Amino acid sequence: MQPALLPSAIGKWLTLFSTILLTDLSLFKLGATMDPYDPSRFLSSVQPPSDSSKRRVHFKSTVPPSDPEPQEEKRVSKRSSKKSAPAEEKRRSYTLVIIVCSLSAMALGMWAGPALFAPGGHLARALASASTIQVPTSPHGLFRQPRRAASIPVHIASYVQKSLRAAVKDPVGRRDFALAADGAKIAYKLTSSFQSDFPSSSIRSPELILDEDMRTGSHWLIPDAQCQVGIKLPAFIYPTHVSIDHIPRELAADIRQAPRHMVLWGLLEGLGNEQRHLAFLERFQMSPLNSTGSAPPITNNGTFLPLAAFEYAIDNEKNVQTFAIDSTVLASRIFFGAVVLEIRTNWGAPSTRLYRVRIHGEEMSE
């Protein structure tokens, strides 16, 4: 209820109250005209039977003829006469009180109500504020205290977020151009083939090295310590890094099957690349890669350029290791569309397991 409507509402309630009191007074006066101790008021509505044909039975009265009025009626009349005077006084007092209360209520509603319940009054503001109290809908809301969220220290929250980002984030953080999902393929004319002595169930395709699956069974099983694999890239790129993936040492059945010494070769294609190679020929001859040779074992009549020579370390805490391309190759701005990974040695096992090869770089713009 708004405070501006309080005076009219209070006046209505007081007027109603006074009307009820006056009605009560009228009913009381109507009932006061009858003697509550008169037994005849309960028998006045009883009429004798109208059928005169019915036989009536007359009984002889036991009351002596000298006393025509029954004894019980005499006692009732005496008691009513004794109590009639005090009852009349009480009715008059009650009537006077009702009249005074009714007149007071009407006066208060017409005069004092607007003054007490003005829109800016204290009582109006109190009633208005009380009307805005929100009662909780839950049966336990009055007694249950709200739960407070447990506060986590800032350094712990920061450590957890950092750990989650490290777990979700790729360990390399570079695009892989040797990914089969992006269009990379195995160049079988530049890949070693073997007459494997392994059971047919253990023979696996070299295409597994282009997949992101790093489970223990997802690898290319090579029945030797030396081999090579050719990879056709989905686009011509300026290579910058190469990454070798292997399962962690704790999960490997024989960590000696991991590749060790490797060389990444790039296939020279196009007249522009040959001219750039001749321009940097003197610097290539002075590069440490000059001692790696001129080409991989399988060339298929192609011209190759060594891009990087590196060693995979099984004692490193990182099972995915990334190696940079030679600075001379980066400076020459020679782009490549196919590469060859040559595995020269492993860590002493009769066979080698290659899980994944990643080629990173910058795609050549047309």
NUGU-30698 format. One record per atom (N, C-alpha, C): x negated, y, z negated. Coordinates in pm, whole numbers, plus 32768, in hexadecimal, padded with zeros to 4 digits. Layout:
<nodes>
XYZ...
</nodes>
This chain:
<nodes>
7FAB7F8980008000800080007FA7807C80007FC880DC80567F788155805E7F9B81B37FEC7F3982047FBB7F54825E7F4C7FC182C37F6A7FD282ED7FE880378351800980C3831B7FF780D7829A7FFA815B825F7FEC817E82397F5D8121824E7F00813882247E7581A982717E3281B582F87E3D8220833F7DF682AB83107E1E82C482FF7EA1834982D37ECB836482457E9E82FF81EF7EA1831381657E778331815D7DE382E681AA7D9182FE81A97D00838981DF7CE183B382487D268439827F7D0F84A5821B7D30849181CD7D9C84F381687DC084FE80FC7D55848A80D27D23848C80697CBC84CE809C7C3B84B381177C1484F1814D7B9A8586815F7BAB85B2818C7C218641819A7C3A868881137C35864680AC7C70867F80267C6A868A7FF47BDA862180117B8C86227FE67B00869580287AB586AA80A87AC9871780EE7A84879E80B97AB187AD80957B32882B805D7B6188497FD87B1E87E27F867B0E87F47F057ACA88207F197A3A87E57F7C79F888097F95796D889A7FC4796288C6801A79BC894F804979B989B17FD879D7898B7F807A3589E17F0D7A5189ED7EB279D9897B7E9E7996897C7E4D791D89D67E8B78B489D17F0F78AB8A267F5478498AB97F4078698ADE7F4978E88B6A7F3879108B9C7EAD78EF8B497E49790E8B707DBF78F08B7C7DA9785B8B217DE878118B257DD7777F8BA47E1577468BCB7E8A77778C457ECC77478CC17E7C776E8CBA7E3D77E58D2C7DEC780D8D3C7D7477B28CCD7D37778D8CD47CC477348CF17CED76A78CD77D6A76818CEE7D9675F78D807DA575D78DD87DAF763A8E677DC076218EA77D4075EE8E5F7CD075FB8E957C5175CD8E4F7C28754E8E9A7BF174F48E647BC574748E217B3E74878D9E7B36746F8D597AB674868D847A4A74278DC47A7073BA8DEC7A0C73578E8079E873628EC47A1973C98F5179FB73DB8F5F797B742B8F92790E73EF8F9D788E74399000789574A8905D78F074A390C478F4750A9090791D75939011795F75978FDE798B76198FB17914766E8F9778A3762D8F76782B76798FF077DB76A0906577F5765D90DF77AA7676914577FA76C39125787776E1918878CD772491AA789F77AF9149785C77EF9162782F787791AC77AC787E91BF776C7809920576EA7807929B7704780592E276D37869937276E6787693B9766478599430766B781F947C75F0780694AB75B4788894C07537788B94EE74F67909957075317938957B754479BA95F1758379F6966275227A0F964374A37A0E96AA743F7A2A96FB742779AC9777745B79AD97CC744D7938980F73C679319802737C79A2984272F879A397F772907954977372B0793D9724725078F29752724D7862974771D77830977471C377A6970D71FA77499739724976EC96E07283768A96E8723276099677722975C9967071E27548965D724774DC96B47248747A96AE72A7740B9679725F7391961E72A5735095E3727172D5960E72CA7263961D728D71F5964872D7717F95D1731F714695DD739B712A957173EB70F4955873C4706494D773BB704294AE73996FBA949774136F6694A874896F9F949175056F55950D75226F0194FB75426E86956F755F6E3195BC75D56E69964275D56E59969376426E92967976C66E51964676C26DD9962D77416D9495B6778A6DCE955877426E1794DF77806E5194E377696EE6952577C26F38953177AB6FC994AD77B57014944877FA6FE693C8780C702D9369779C7005932D7756706492CE76EB7043925777236FF4921B76C76FA891AB76F06F54913077146FA8911876CD701490A076E8706690A8777070A7911E779A70D7912D781D71149117788A70AD913A786F7031912378D36FC9908E78E86FB2904178796FB28FB078866F9C8F6C78CF70108F9878B3708A8F5C78F570FE8F79798A70FC8FF279AF70DB90167A3D70D98FCB7A88706C8FB47A446FFB8F687A866F908ED67A9A6FB98E987A356FFB8E0C7A4270228DF97AAB708D8E5A7AB270EA8E4E7B1671558E607BA171208EB67BB170BC8ECB7C3670848E527C6670368E097C046FF88D927C2C6FAE8D227C56700A8D167C1170828CA57C2C70D98CC37C9271468D3A7CC071508D5D7D1B71BC8D1C7DA471AA8D107DD171328CD77E5671188C427E5A71398BEB7DFF71078B5C7E04712E8B477DEF71C38B927D9872038B807D8172938BA07DFD72E38C057E4772B78C287EC272FD8BBA7F2872F28B7A7F2F727E8B0B7F8D726C8A957F6772C48A797EE472D08A097EB973248A247ED873B78AA17EC673E28ABF7EE4746E8AAF7F77748D8AD57FCB74308AC6805A74458A328082744C89E2804A73F48952806A73F58911803B747989347FC174A388FD7F8C751E89267FDF759789A1800E759689D280637603898580E67608896D812175948923819F758F8894818E75C08853811F759B87C9810675C787C380F6765F882280AF76978823809977288835811D7773888C8171774088A481F1778388288248777F87E4824B770D876B829C770086FD8269775C86E981E47763868081AB77BA869E81C5784C871C81BB7873873F81D37900872682627928875082BF78D38739834C78F386A4836D78F586578332789B85C5834B789A85838314791685AB829E79408570826379B8859082B67A34860A82E67A3E862E83387AB085E283BC7AB085D183F77A3B858684747A3284F484617A5484BB83F27A25842E83D67A42841983BC7AD6847583767B178467835B7BA6847483D87BFB84C984377BD384DE84AE7C24847A851D7C08844585217B8F83EE85927B6C835C85687B54834885077B0082BF84E47AD9827A848B7B3F82CA84427B91828B83E77BF18230842B7C54825B84947C9D820084D67CFD818685127CBB819285407C3F811E857C7BFD80B685137BD480E884A07BA4808984387B76804983EE7BE9809683D97C58806683867CC5804B83D87D428012844C7D327FED849F7DA47F80845A7DF57F74847B7E777F0F84387EC87E8284497E947E6284B77E547DDB84CB7E217DCA84AB7D8F7E2F84767D4E7E28845B7CBF7DD183E37C9F7DAC83DC7C1E7D56836D7BF37DA082E97BFB7E1E82E77BD27E69826B7BD47E82823A7C637E9A82977CBE7EAE82707D4A7E2F82337D837DBC82707D637D3F82377D967D2381AF7D5A7D46819E7CDA7D30811C7C9A7D8780B07CD97E0580D17CF37E5D80707D327E3180517DC17E0380B87E087DD680A17E917D5A80487E957CFD805D7E387C8680097E347CA77F7C7E0A7D0A7F6E7DB07D317EE87D847D747E9B7DF47DB77EE27E4E7DF97E9C7EBC7D977E677F237D1B7E957F217CB77E677F817C637DF57F4C7C7D7DC47ED67C2E7D567E9F7C4B7CD87EEF7BE67C947F1A7BF47C1C7F697BEA7BA27F0E7C517B537F127C547AD87EC27C1A7A687F157BB97A1D7EE57B7E79B07F337BE479457F527BDF79147FCD7C3E78AD7FF77C1978247FC07B9A780B7FA77B71778A7F737B9C777C7EE27BCE77087EB97BF576F87E2C7B8076FF7DCD7B0776E97E017A9176F17DAC7A4677747DBD7A7E77D27E0A7A36784D7E267A2478A57DAD7A7E78997D497A7578EF7CD47A0878C17C7479DF78457C7F7982780D7C1E78FC77E77C5B78F677CF7CDE787977A37D1C7825781B7D4377A8781C7D1E774C78867D427717786F7DCF770578D87E1E76D178C47EA5764178907EA3762778357F0075A177FA7F087541785A7F4D74CB78617F19746378B57F547404785F7FA573E57891801C73887848807272FD7849803672BE77D38038723877C8800071D67817805771877868801A712678BB806270A5786C80757074786C80F26FF8782781156F88788F811A6F18787280DB6EA978D180E16E8278F181716E53796981846E357998820C6DC47946824B6D5E792481FE6CED78DC82396D15784D82606D72781082146D9F778A82396DF4778F82B76E4F77F182C06EA277FE83376E4E781983B36DE6786D83A56D8E788984166D41780D84416D1577BD83DF6CCB774384016D2476DF84486DA376D2841A6DFF7674845A6E1C769F84E96E35772084FF6E50775085876DD8773C85E36D60775385AD6CE8773F85FD6CD676AD86236CF3765485C46CE675C585E06D4C759786476DC675CB863D6E2C75A5869F6E0875D6872A6DD6765187346DAD768387B76D3B763287F16CDD7609879B6C6D75B987CC6C99752F87F96D0074F687B56D2F747187DA6D7D7474885D6DC974DE88736E1A74E688ED6DC9751A89636D6B7571894A6D1F75B089B56CC1754B89F76CB0755A8A7B6C5275058AC56BC475238A966B7374BC8A7F6AEC74D48A4B6A9375218AAA6AB2751E8B2B6A5E75648B8C6A9375F08BA66B1575FD8BBB6B5076808BD26B3876B68C5C6B1F765F8CBE6B0A76898D496B5F76328DA46B8276678E176BD0761A8E776B7C75A98EAF6BBE75378EBE6B7C74C08EF36BA774AE8F846B4874C08FE26B6474AC906F6B56741A90996B2C73C3903E6B217334905B6B9272E790196C07732390156C7C72E68FD76CD972B390446CFF723390386D5571F7909E6DDC723C90A46E0C726B90326E8E72AF90316E8B732F90826E16736C90956E0973E790E46DE073CC91746DCE734D919B6DB0732D92256D2572F4923E6CD572DF91D86C5072A491EC6C5C7210920E6BFD71DF925E6BFE7153928A6B71711A92866B6C709692856AEC704F92896AC07042931D6A44706B93396A09705993BF69C26FD293BF6A076F6C93EF69D26EE493E469576ECE943D69486F1F94A868D06F1194FB68546F4294B468676F8E944767F56FBE93F967F46F7D936E683C6F0F935C68476ECD92DB680C6E4192E267C86E1B9277678C6D95927067F96D2B926867E26CBB92AC683A6C4792A667EC6BD1927368306B7C922467EC6B0E91E3683A6A8C91F867F06A1F9201682B699B91FB682A6975916768976994912268996989909168A568F89065685768D78FFC686168558FBC68C568558F49690268C98F30696568D38EC469E868908EEE6A3768628E8C6ABB682B8EAF6B1268948EF56B6E68638F476BC168BF8F966C13691B8F3C6C3568EE8EC26C8569418E686C3769B88E356BB069B38E396B5E6A218E056B2F6A7F8E726B4B6A618EF16B216AB88F5E6B7B6B348F5F6B3D6BA88F626B876C268F606B566C808FD06BB06CD690026B916D2C90736B446DA790446AEA6DDD90996AA66E5A90756B036ED2906D6B7F6EC4909F6BDE6F3490986C046F5590076BE66EFB8FAB6C056F168F1F6BB36F898EE76B426FAA8F246AF070178EF06B2A70A08F136B9570A08F686BD7711E8F8C6C5871348F3D6C6C70E38ED76CE670E88E876CC771228DFD6D2E715E8DC06D1E71978D3A6D28712E8CCC6D4F70B58CEE6D62704C8C8A6CD970238C536CCA70328BCE6C4B70128B8E6C576F9D8B2D6CB46F438B466CBD6ECC8AF36C476E6E8B106C316E148AB46BB96DC08ABF6BB76D6B8B3D6C2B6D498B736C2E6CF58BEA6C336D438C6C6C3B6DC78C666C466E198CDE6BBA6E4A8D076B6F6DF88D4E6AE66E1B8D796AC26DC98DF56A5B6DF78E3A6A246DAC8EAA69B26D568E7669C76CD18E7E69626C738E4C69006C548EBD68826C798EA868196C698F0D67BE6BF78EE067B06B8F8F2E675E6B1B8F0566C86B328F1966996BA88F01660B6BC98F1165F06C498EC365706C6A8EB9654A6CE68E75653A6D598ED6653F6D3D8F5A652E6DA48FC065A16D9C902465D36E11904A663F6E1690AE66556EA890D366B26EBF912F66DA6F459152676D6F43917867AF6FB7916C683C6FC5918E684C704B91D568917049924868AD70C29292693A70F692726947717B926469C771BA923F69E6722692A66A5B721992E46A8B727E93426AE072E292F46AB3736092EF6AF973C892A26B7273FC92EE6BD6743092A96C4D746292EE6C3674E893326BC6752A93196BA975AD93556B1375C393526AE6762293A46A58764893A06A4276A3932869DA768692DC69C076D09261692C76F492586911775792046888777591D9687777309152683476BD914E682C767290D167DA76BB9067680876B18FEB67C276F28F7B679D768E8F0D67EE76258EF767D575C58E8B6808753C8EB467D474D88E706802744F8E7E680F74158DF1687B73C88DDA6894738E8D5768A372F78D63686C72B08D006876721E8CF968C271FA8C7A692C71AB8C8B697D717F8C1A695D70EE8BF8695770D28B78694770498B46699370408AC269BD6FC98A9D6A046FBA8A1F69A36FCE89AB69D36FF38935697A700888C4692A6F8A88A168B86F9F8868685F6F31884468A56ECE87E768FB6F03878C693D6EAC872B69A26E4D876C69D36E6F87E36A366E1D882869FA6DC4889369806DDB88B769436D90892569196D0588F569386CA08947690B6C18892768746C0C8934683C6C50899867AB6C5189AB67876CDA89E367546D32898E67356DB989B766C46DBD8A1D66776D4F8A2B660A6D4B8A8D663D6D4A8B1C66C06D308B2D66F96D338BB467136DC08BE666FE6E238B9467126EAD8BC066A36ED48C2166C36F238C8866596F4F8CE565F96FAE8C9E657B6FAF8CD0651670038C8F64E1706E8CED6489704A8D49645070AB8DA664A370AE8E2564C971278E4D652071378EC264F471B08F13651871AF8F9464FE721E8FEF657E723A903C65A372B99045661872E2909365E7731C9116661A72E6918765F67312920C666D7357924E664B73B892A566B173FD92F2669C73E69386670973CB93CF670173B2945E6707743894A8669B745394F4669474CE954366ED74C195BE6749751E95CC67A5751D963E67B375AC967367AF75B896F767C3763997356741767F9753674576CF97C166CF771897ED66A777819788670577C2974B66E5782A96EB669B77F3967266C0777F9643667B774395D165EC771995F665D876E99670655276C3969A64F7773E96A2652B77AD96D064DB782796D664B8785896496514784F95ED64F878789562648F781B95256499779B95466437773D951163AA775C9544639F777F95C5631D77A395FB62EA782495BE63457880959E631B78FF956362E378E994D663187885949062EA786B9407629077EF9402625C77C49473620C774A947561917757941F614E77C8942260D577D993D160F677D2933D6166780D9313618D7808928661B8777B925F61F6773392BC621D76A9929E61A17651928B6139766C92D660BF761D92C8607976379243608F76AD920A605376CF918A60AE76A891156124767891316183765490C7615D75D09088617B75BA9008616275378FC961AD74C6900D621974E590556266747D9097621D7444911161AE7482913A6166745391B0612C73C9919A611573A6911860DA732390FA614272B390FA61C072D391076227726C910462357224918961FC725A91F26206721B92756254727492D3626C723D934962AF728A93B1633F726293C5636771EB939563F071BE93AC640D71459355648C7124933D64B170AB92F36498702E934864A36FB8930B64896F3E935A64E66F2E93D265626F5193C665C26F44943365E36FD2946465C46FEE94E565DB7074951B6644707995886654700A95CF66B3700596406692707496A46610708796BD65DB70E7971E65FE717796F9660D7193967A6629721B964F65AD725C961365B072E296086544732F95CC65707358953F6517733D94E0653C7355945364D973B59412650B73F593AD64BD7453935E64D2743292CA64657420927D6477740391EE64AF747E91A4651774679153655774D4910A653174D79077651D7464903964FB745E8FAA64C673D48F8A646973D08F2F643473528EF86440735C8E61647972F58E20649773008D91649A72768D5164A372758CCD64A571FA8C7E651A71FF8C1B656B71958C1D65D8718B8BBE65A271518B3C65BB71978ACA658571708A4865F1712889F865D670A989D7663A705D898B6639708288F765CD70C788C965C670F3883D6606717B8826663071BA88906671723B888366FB722988446723728587EE67A6727B87AD68197291880E67FD72CB8881686372E188E7685D7271894D68CF722F896068D371C489C468ED71F98A50691872778A5D692572B98ADF68B773218AE86859730C8B4167E273638B4A67DF73A68BD367C174288BD167C3747B8C4A673674AC8C68671374AD8CE8668E74D48D14669B753C8D83663D759B8D846642760A8DE365FE75E68E66663076228ED265F476138F56657676688F5D6516763D8FAA649676848FB664AE77158FE26460776E8FA8646F77FC8FC36452781F905563FA77D5909563DC77F19123645577D6917A649D776C91596516774C91A5658077B89190658B77E9911665EB785390F965C978D29145654978F1914E6520796C9193653079629229652A78E89260653478D992F165C278EA9324662478DE92CF66B178E992F366D77885936066A1780D935466C877A093AF6742775B937367A7774893C36822770693936823767693C5686B7623937A686E7594939568FE7561938E691974FD93E5699B74BB93E66993742B93BD691873F693AB6905736B93816884736393316886731192C9681172FE927367FD7269925C678472469230676171BC9210671F71BB918867517165912E6713715290AC66C070D290B2664070E0909F65E4706D909F65BD704C900F65D96FD08FE765B16F9F8F6265306F508F7564C66F7F8F3664446F408F4764246EDE8ED764516EFA8E6164386E9F8DF164AE6EA78D9064B96E3F8D3D65146E458CCC64C16E338C4C65036E118BDD64BC6E0A8B5D648F6D7D8B39647D6D288B9C643F6CA58B84649A6C2F8B9765186C438BBC65746BD48BD0656C6BA28C61658F6B228C78658B6AEE8D0265F86B2A8D5C665C6B678D2466C86BA58D7166DF6C328D3D672C6C7F8D8C67446D0C8D6B67DA6D288D7268046D7D8D1668906DA78D1468956E3F8D2768DB6E698D9168EC6EF78DAD69806F178D9C699D6F6F8D3C6A276F8D8D1C6A6070008D706A18706E8D756A4E70E18DBF69DE713E8DE969F0717B8E5E699471E08E9369E6725D8EB269B572CF8E8369F7734F8E9D699773AB8EEA69CC73ED8F4D6980744F8F9A69C374D68F87697775388F5569AB75BE8F3B696A76238F9969B2768D8FB3697A76F5900869E1775D902C69BF77A890926A14781590C26A4277F4914F6AC477F591626AF877D391E66AD5783F924A6AAC781692C36A847873932B6B0178B693646AFF7938936E6B6E798293A76B5A798D943D6BC6798194896BBC7986951B6BA77A14954B
</nodes>
